């Protein structure tokens, strides 16, 4: 049986933390930034963790 391939878009989107969780960038920061407040844009800079419901799916996409 051939090896499973890693989903390349997932590999670029998610990073694994030391504790085994997955980090991701927040959405809504690519365009139409003029109407968003500075506070909101500043909060969108920081990475966040993938939700518990999606962790299994991300793990399968990355095969880790």
N, C-alpha and C positions, 0 to 999 in steps of 0.2 A: 504494500500500500504506500502511495507517495506521501511525502511530508505535507503537513497543512501549511498553507501560506498565511503570513501575517497580513492583516488588513492595513495597508500602508497609510491610509488617511488617519486611522486610529493611532498608529504608531507616532504620527506627527502631532496628534492632538492631545494624547494622554501621556503622563509620566508617572511612574510608580514611586511611591514614597518608601522610606525605610521600614515603615510598619506594614507595608503591603497594600495600602490604599492607593487610589489613583487621583492625581491632580489634573485639573483642567482649567482652561481660561474661561472667563465669563463672557457671555454673549452680549450683544447690543452695544458694541463699541467700535464698529467699523465705519459707519456713516450716519448722516443726519445728527451730528454732534452739537449743532448750534442751539437746538431747543432743549438739550439735556443740561442739567445744572452741573457746575464744577464738582460739587460734592458727589453727585451720582457717577460722573465720569471717573473721579478719583477712586471710588469704591470698586468700579469695574476693572481697574488695573490689576488688583490682587487676584492670584489664583484661588480656586476653591476645590473642594473634594467632590468626586463623583458621588451621587446619592447611593445609598445602600441598595435600592431597587435596581440600579443600573450596573453595579459593580460586577456581577456575574457575566453580563453581556460584554462589558469592556474586556474582562479577563479572557473570554473566548476569542474576541477579535485580536487580542495581542498574544494569545497562547502562552500565558504565564501562570 
